[in-house]
Amino acid sequence: MYTTIQTIAFDADDTLWINETFFRDAEDQFCALFKDYVSYEECQRLLFNMEMHNLPMYGYGIKPFTLSLIEAAIEITNNEVSISQISELITLGKLMLEAPVVLIDGIEEVLGTLSRKHKLVVATKGDLLDQERKLEKSGLAKYFHHIEVMSDKKPTHYTKLVNHLDIQPEEFLMVGNSLKSDILPVLEIGGHAFHIPFHTTWIHEQVEEAVVHKNFKELSKASEILEFL
């Protein structure tokens, strides 16, 4: 079934390296900072709503997240947030940007094996500078033919990528942790998709319904890719 695959694309965050846990930790620290104003649950709700409000303008990544932290703090405190609290939030964002890159277990061995027979690309969304930084720090750049940082991951974005790679959708395989961003859009354009869940998923990326498709595989770890390719 997979003999036609020419190019394999990998999502970056939580597929190549750990990422989402940094955001969850930052959210916890944010809500602890403003616990005198709102409950933890209400804080989480307000912050998520702020992120969704800002997403069309700011896009994805740590920098947009930091701006949303500051705006949410202004809203939660009714414009009484202090300069020192804003400074703490900026520092929180910088610490996320400076965090070490921790690879997903087994991913480098998988990339080393696959790169001998297939063209590998990174297909991710977020801030270009941040994703380039993480890829460089990861030591994985040598395995990839092309890096694509998208503003979003819709079927049109994947169609553009497939056309850029000069292949047909059925020759394309996407590997990622998000059903919403990495799997469903690729299946929609006729490509193949392997889903490897991460232990935590941002609410915005969650999909409730089960995926049933002839081009879809659900895996539990990266090394299982080699059983099919």
Secondary structure by P-SEA (a helix, b strand, c coil): ccccccbbbbbccccccccaaaaaaaaaaaaaaacccccaaaaaaaaaaaaaaacccccccaaaaaaaaaaaaaaaacccccaaaaaaaaaaaaaaaacccccccaaaaaaaaaaacbbbbbbbbccaaaaaaaaaaaccccccccccccccccaaaaaaaaaaaccccccccccccccccccaaaaaabbbbbbbbccccccccccccccccccbbbbcccccccccc
